Amino acid sequence: MSNMATASCNVDELLAQAERDEAEKLRSIAVDKELELEFDLGNLLACDKNRLETRDFTGEEKHDFLRSLARDNTQLLINELWKLPTERIQEAVVAKLPEPTTPLPREKPPPRPRPPTKWEQFAKLKGIQKKKKTNLVWDETAKEWRRRWGYKRAKDNTNEWLIEVPQTADPNEDQFVKRITAKKERVAKNELNRLRNIARAQKLKVPGMGLTPVSRQSKDDLVRAASVARTSTASVGKFQERLPKEKPAKGTGKRRKFQPVIGDFSAEKDKQLELLKMMESKRPKLNVTKAVNKQMREDDREEAAARNSKRGKQAGRKGRRDNAAPGKGKGKMGARGKKAGGKPQRGKPSGGKKSKPGKR
Amino acid sequence: SKLKPKTKRSKRFLQSRAPKLTENGKSAMIMKGGNANQTVSQALKDIVRQRMLPQKNITRPFEDSTSLEFFSKKTDCSLFLFGSHNKKRPNNLIFGRLFDFHVLDMIELGIEKYVSLSEIKMTKCPEGTKPMLVFAGEAFDMDNEYKRLKSLLIDFFRGPSVPAVRLAGLEHVLHFTAVNGKIFMRSYRCLLKKSGCRTPRIELEEIGPSFDFVLRRTHLASDDLYKLSHKQPKALKPKKKKNVSHDAFGTKFGRVHMQKQDLSKLQTRKMKGLRKRKREVVDDGESPKVAKVDS
């Protein structure tokens, strides 16, 4: 009987002890505050708004008071931080912080969203999504994985020593040169579009065809740029003084001339009758002599250009076979223009005596 | 005139300084005024934990802020700390920040009492630990100037924003108390002791530096400039998902909007027996065949 009594006393004691221990544990991290603190865990910040008694701040006690205040506040902050979800990264227990909630001013104003490019607008309209492409592509000839574009790319046709002449092409055409010029045209077109997109984003005006920046500007390009600049005044360049050695630009002037709508109609009548007469006359449309002369002139010019480039090569410069890359107007027109001997494009029809109401 | 980058490296450099959606962490310029004394220089060094301080800069931020703005543009720093000393304002520290390279806020604090790092003989926290910040005192919540000061001090001392923090590495605590017109700044090292439960008990050791500041002049930004500087770009706002909700248990609910359906034309399971017959039912009494039910 006495054993049971002592046992029960022990149990009671044990329970009481356990309760006291529990309270002790919680007390060690519990802090009593009038007002709850405000926490911004993203910034590891705690704000205590409780009143501070000024009398605690007299004399030497202020150090200790500050220290105990700091300890209490830090304890509360740590309690909050320990409630965050944790994970283990390389033997360290790491708590994931939430986003900071205190509004703090930015360094710089936010960037203005740039307007979408031409392609982006089109893709949005059609609902085209961007397809993620693989970094490497399998190259059959080299039997390895190569990058999609750039140095040592998968399908590189620049070093091919053999190009088949397609059925539809002119047998005397240089396919290698054709490939190179096509590439240059594509690059120039891409550059133009890129600059146009930038100009649209910044609301600037881009100069029209023919004046886009080229890496190497030739004399023609510069002269053309200067003449465009001269004519971009309110009086269209009429009162612009010329520099001492500046030559008047070639290729300007009217490209088409129209007869006046009112006034004397005899000139128009004559022209129309002439035209009808010629159509009736059953003469061959191609004037062979003229055509042959023209061709001979072109050949001479090409030979001269080739000779110059050869001399240039020997002098050590890069052979500029295609000098002044299609900065001249549209790329294709540029190439054709070159064939016409670099002459101003006056729209001379190839042979034929079709009378055009223009310059003769 | 804008600089056009000629190399990829310079392009990357300019891009890192351009305005961005999520910005880089703010960096601070530390400047010494024309007549900074030993106390102020030591204080500057302690706050920033730097060995060397730059040359003396003869400017007066409160009078003329153009040179400040120039330096900020050159170094791409949007916070600054300027220390000076003269008879009228002894041991003066000016905390400031800039928005778009123009001065936003400047607050002048006078050092009344200062205990430097070297005077307190304790093992210090490793440099670069993100400190915990605690602000105590009603003034930080009630007074306008103190509120700005609190925001400025948070900006200055908070360090880089990190997504996660190592719990054992939370060592450094900066405690600011505003009382009696004074601001006490104390810096402690946090010791995590066993407490019996998962959360540790905190014991603090003062490591310094310790400052007793008094608030002097302030130059606060106007309300609309302050609002402008807080404007966040729309792209950063978290996208609200429409028609999705969560209930108390965490179950996700979605809402689907349908057009009005013609119930007579609904496609249901076909029951042969229930099909309308083209010809009349021969026997009245007979019930239609029962449809086969797939099991």
Interface residues (C-beta under 8 A of the other chain):
Chain A: D21 E24 K25 L26 S28 I29 G42 N43 L44 L45 A46 C47 D48 K49 N50 R51 L52 T54 F57 K62 L66 R67 L69 A70 R71 N73 T74 Q75 L77 I78 N79 L81 W82 T86 E87 A92 V93 V94 A95 K96 L97 P100 T102 P103 L104 P105 R106 E107 K108 P109 P110 P111 P113
Chain B: A18 P19 K20 L21 E23 N24 K26 S78 R97 L98 F99 D100 F101 L104 K130 P131 M132 L133 V134 F135 A136 G137 E138 F140 D141 K150 S151 I154 D155 R158 S161 V162 P163 A164 V165 R166 L167 A168 G169 L170 V173 H175 T177 V179 N180 F184 R186 Y188 C190 L192 S195 G196 C197 R198 T199 P200 R201 I202 E203 L204 E206 Y226 L228 S229 H230 K231 Q232 P233 A235
